[in-house]
Amino acid sequence: MIITRSSAFISFIQQLSIMIDHEIFHSTNEVKQHIKEEDVVDWLEEEHCRKYSDFTMSHFDREDRKEIHDSIKYIWNIYDKDGYEGLIHDNGLTLLIVYTAELMDEV
């Protein structure tokens, strides 16, 4: 399943980029765990949006969140073997950006 609303992807990449710019770090293992649990958007919102006014994920409705989770998990299942994880070792937010960019290519 691939998101057909590219604006959700763009907004998600923007929020991830803001977090990285603010030196927020989550390990790739931590991010992979939340991909498995299918709660990436909810987790990031809980961790950061309530603490920092610069971040917002409130514009993602339940359908957007489900599509983002399903789509990221889809891409992760494709590239998990040796793909981008072989290139991105540290910040899992960067991994989410790369996966989301891959999804943009599919839209």
C-alpha positions as protocol buffer text, in pm:
chain_id: "A"
residue {
  index: 1
  type: MET
  ca { x: 0 y: 0 z: 0 }
}
residue {
  index: 2
  type: ILE
  ca { x: 144 y: 338 z: -104 }
}
residue {
  index: 3
  type: ILE
  ca { x: 18 y: 679 z: 4 }
}
residue {
  index: 4
  type: THR
  ca { x: -140 y: 866 z: -282 }
}
residue {
  index: 5
  type: ARG
  ca { x: -142 y: 1198 z: -103 }
}
residue {
  index: 6
  type: SER
  ca { x: 210 y: 1328 z: -160 }
}
residue {
  index: 7
  type: SER
  ca { x: 140 y: 1631 z: 61 }
}
residue {
  index: 8
  type: ALA
  ca { x: 140 y: 1399 z: 365 }
}
residue {
  index: 9
  type: PHE
  ca { x: 485 y: 1272 z: 263 }
}
residue {
  index: 10
  type: ILE
  ca { x: 617 y: 1623 z: 210 }
}
residue {
  index: 11
  type: SER
  ca { x: 485 y: 1740 z: 545 }
}
residue {
  index: 12
  type: PHE
  ca { x: 632 y: 1435 z: 721 }
}
residue {
  index: 13
  type: ILE
  ca { x: 974 y: 1496 z: 563 }
}
residue {
  index: 14
  type: GLN
  ca { x: 955 y: 1861 z: 667 }
}
residue {
  index: 15
  type: GLN
  ca { x: 883 y: 1770 z: 1030 }
}
residue {
  index: 16
  type: LEU
  ca { x: 1163 y: 1511 z: 1035 }
}
residue {
  index: 17
  type: SER
  ca { x: 1404 y: 1768 z: 887 }
}
residue {
  index: 18
  type: ILE
  ca { x: 1312 y: 2022 z: 1156 }
}
residue {
  index: 19
  type: MET
  ca { x: 1377 y: 1760 z: 1424 }
}
residue {
  index: 20
  type: ILE
  ca { x: 1719 y: 1679 z: 1278 }
}
residue {
  index: 21
  type: ASP
  ca { x: 1801 y: 2049 z: 1253 }
}
residue {
  index: 22
  type: HIS
  ca { x: 1721 y: 2076 z: 1626 }
}
residue {
  index: 23
  type: GLU
  ca { x: 1972 y: 1795 z: 1684 }
}
residue {
  index: 24
  type: ILE
  ca { x: 1708 y: 1543 z: 1784 }
}
residue {
  index: 25
  type: PHE
  ca { x: 1846 y: 1194 z: 1762 }
}
residue {
  index: 26
  type: HIS
  ca { x: 1684 y: 853 z: 1762 }
}
residue {
  index: 27
  type: SER
  ca { x: 1886 y: 544 z: 1682 }
}
residue {
  index: 28
  type: THR
  ca { x: 1804 y: 340 z: 1376 }
}
residue {
  index: 29
  type: ASN
  ca { x: 1715 y: 51 z: 1608 }
}
residue {
  index: 30
  type: GLU
  ca { x: 1467 y: 269 z: 1797 }
}
residue {
  index: 31
  type: VAL
  ca { x: 1306 y: 385 z: 1473 }
}
residue {
  index: 32
  type: LYS
  ca { x: 1289 y: 28 z: 1337 }
}
residue {
  index: 33
  type: GLN
  ca { x: 1111 y: -77 z: 1655 }
}
residue {
  index: 34
  type: HIS
  ca { x: 845 y: 190 z: 1599 }
}
residue {
  index: 35
  type: ILE
  ca { x: 813 y: 92 z: 1235 }
}
residue {
  index: 36
  type: LYS
  ca { x: 740 y: -263 z: 1352 }
}
residue {
  index: 37
  type: GLU
  ca { x: 489 y: -131 z: 1606 }
}
residue {
  index: 38
  type: GLU
  ca { x: 334 y: 91 z: 1337 }
}
residue {
  index: 39
  type: ASP
  ca { x: 329 y: 396 z: 1562 }
}
residue {
  index: 40
  type: VAL
  ca { x: 601 y: 619 z: 1413 }
}
residue {
  index: 41
  type: VAL
  ca { x: 391 y: 936 z: 1384 }
}
residue {
  index: 42
  type: ASP
  ca { x: 224 y: 888 z: 1723 }
}
residue {
  index: 43
  type: TRP
  ca { x: 558 y: 815 z: 1889 }
}
residue {
  index: 44
  type: LEU
  ca { x: 731 y: 1120 z: 1740 }
}
residue {
  index: 45
  type: GLU
  ca { x: 435 y: 1337 z: 1833 }
}
residue {
  index: 46
  type: GLU
  ca { x: 443 y: 1209 z: 2191 }
}
residue {
  index: 47
  type: GLU
  ca { x: 821 y: 1248 z: 2217 }
}
residue {
  index: 48
  type: HIS
  ca { x: 861 y: 1592 z: 2062 }
}
residue {
  index: 49
  type: CYS
  ca { x: 550 y: 1781 z: 1957 }
}
residue {
  index: 50
  type: ARG
  ca { x: 421 y: 1821 z: 2309 }
}
residue {
  index: 51
  type: LYS
  ca { x: 761 y: 1942 z: 2430 }
}
residue {
  index: 52
  type: TYR
  ca { x: 857 y: 2175 z: 2145 }
}
residue {
  index: 53
  type: SER
  ca { x: 629 y: 2423 z: 1973 }
}
residue {
  index: 54
  type: ASP
  ca { x: 836 y: 2400 z: 1651 }
}
residue {
  index: 55
  type: PHE
  ca { x: 702 y: 2053 z: 1573 }
}
residue {
  index: 56
  type: THR
  ca { x: 352 y: 1955 z: 1479 }
}
residue {
  index: 57
  type: MET
  ca { x: 196 y: 1634 z: 1363 }
}
residue {
  index: 58
  type: SER
  ca { x: -159 y: 1728 z: 1457 }
}
residue {
  index: 59
  type: HIS
  ca { x: -249 y: 1789 z: 1092 }
}
residue {
  index: 60
  type: PHE
  ca { x: -212 y: 1416 z: 1022 }
}
residue {
  index: 61
  type: ASP
  ca { x: -554 y: 1264 z: 1069 }
}
residue {
  index: 62
  type: ARG
  ca { x: -600 y: 896 z: 1156 }
}
residue {
  index: 63
  type: GLU
  ca { x: -613 y: 798 z: 788 }
}
residue {
  index: 64
  type: ASP
  ca { x: -289 y: 990 z: 710 }
}
residue {
  index: 65
  type: ARG
  ca { x: -114 y: 823 z: 1004 }
}
residue {
  index: 66
  type: LYS
  ca { x: -223 y: 477 z: 897 }
}
residue {
  index: 67
  type: GLU
  ca { x: -111 y: 539 z: 540 }
}
residue {
  index: 68
  type: ILE
  ca { x: 225 y: 676 z: 654 }
}
residue {
  index: 69
  type: HIS
  ca { x: 281 y: 378 z: 884 }
}
residue {
  index: 70
  type: ASP
  ca { x: 171 y: 123 z: 625 }
}
residue {
  index: 71
  type: SER
  ca { x: 382 y: 284 z: 353 }
}
residue {
  index: 72
  type: ILE
  ca { x: 697 y: 318 z: 563 }
}
residue {
  index: 73
  type: LYS
  ca { x: 664 y: -43 z: 675 }
}
residue {
  index: 74
  type: TYR
  ca { x: 622 y: -146 z: 310 }
}
residue {
  index: 75
  type: ILE
  ca { x: 943 y: 33 z: 208 }
}
residue {
  index: 76
  type: TRP
  ca { x: 1126 y: -90 z: 520 }
}
residue {
  index: 77
  type: ASN
  ca { x: 1039 y: -450 z: 431 }
}
residue {
  index: 78
  type: ILE
  ca { x: 1191 y: -396 z: 86 }
}
residue {
  index: 79
  type: TYR
  ca { x: 1512 y: -221 z: 199 }
}
residue {
  index: 80
  type: ASP
  ca { x: 1567 y: -375 z: 542 }
}
residue {
  index: 81
  type: LYS
  ca { x: 1792 y: -651 z: 413 }
}
residue {
  index: 82
  type: ASP
  ca { x: 2094 y: -444 z: 304 }
}
residue {
  index: 83
  type: GLY
  ca { x: 1953 y: -130 z: 151 }
}
residue {
  index: 84
  type: TYR
  ca { x: 1973 y: 208 z: 314 }
}
residue {
  index: 85
  type: GLU
  ca { x: 2040 y: 66 z: 658 }
}
residue {
  index: 86
  type: GLY
  ca { x: 2386 y: -26 z: 530 }
}
residue {
  index: 87
  type: LEU
  ca { x: 2444 y: 343 z: 456 }
}
residue {
  index: 88
  type: ILE
  ca { x: 2265 y: 508 z: 748 }
}
residue {
  index: 89
  type: HIS
  ca { x: 2399 y: 388 z: 1080 }
}
residue {
  index: 90
  type: ASP
  ca { x: 2318 y: 653 z: 1336 }
}
residue {
  index: 91
  type: ASN
  ca { x: 2015 y: 879 z: 1319 }
}
residue {
  index: 92
  type: GLY
  ca { x: 1696 y: 685 z: 1252 }
}
residue {
  index: 93
  type: LEU
  ca { x: 1517 y: 1007 z: 1157 }
}
residue {
  index: 94
  type: THR
  ca { x: 1744 y: 1021 z: 852 }
}
residue {
  index: 95
  type: LEU
  ca { x: 1637 y: 667 z: 769 }
}
residue {
  index: 96
  type: LEU
  ca { x: 1272 y: 778 z: 786 }
}
residue {
  index: 97
  type: ILE
  ca { x: 1345 y: 1065 z: 547 }
}
residue {
  index: 98
  type: VAL
  ca { x: 1509 y: 829 z: 298 }
}
residue {
  index: 99
  type: TYR
  ca { x: 1220 y: 582 z: 320 }
}
residue {
  index: 100
  type: THR
  ca { x: 966 y: 860 z: 277 }
}
residue {
  index: 101
  type: ALA
  ca { x: 1160 y: 998 z: -21 }
}
residue {
  index: 102
  type: GLU
  ca { x: 1144 y: 649 z: -175 }
}
residue {
  index: 103
  type: LEU
  ca { x: 767 y: 660 z: -126 }
}
residue {
  index: 104
  type: MET
  ca { x: 754 y: 998 z: -301 }
}
residue {
  index: 105
  type: ASP
  ca { x: 911 y: 832 z: -602 }
}
residue {
  index: 106
  type: GLU
  ca { x: 623 y: 582 z: -600 }
}
residue {
  index: 107
  type: VAL
  ca { x: 349 y: 849 z: -590 }
}
